[in-house]
């Protein structure tokens, strides 16, 4: 993740100084952003799975974090950030760019909902502690899928009605929900 953030920052700075290779710095910025977003999601997936520890020291290998579950959480966060970015473009742009953002938002929303569903169904089986925590508090935990579907419905209807601010706000609120909880 750190390498992606560094690559992104360097590309952002050098893009404005370059005249002939600006397109390469644009690509470098995109790749750095994608790597950082994927790494954030993969870290969450690895954290949910748990780490092999003995006497408070990590005893796993360098790539033990790289599992199908962590890859899916990484790709899911990339899709979530892309959806947030598309709704931001709806809010802040006009013309062709805004039309493109309106067009791509429902596709990204469907992808995010699919990944959300798969991860939600898969997570309790990844770690027995998660199973106990989720199903021990079933009356509380089901609020999150309800909130996700409510946000998704709001975003979808807002895009259908071509509202500019309405698609962005529920995503911003839902993505910052872990900070509030």
Helices and strands as residue ranges (DSSP letters): H 2-15, H 22-49, E 53-54, E 57-58, H 68-92, H 95-126, H 128-136, H 138-160, H 166-175, H 177-180
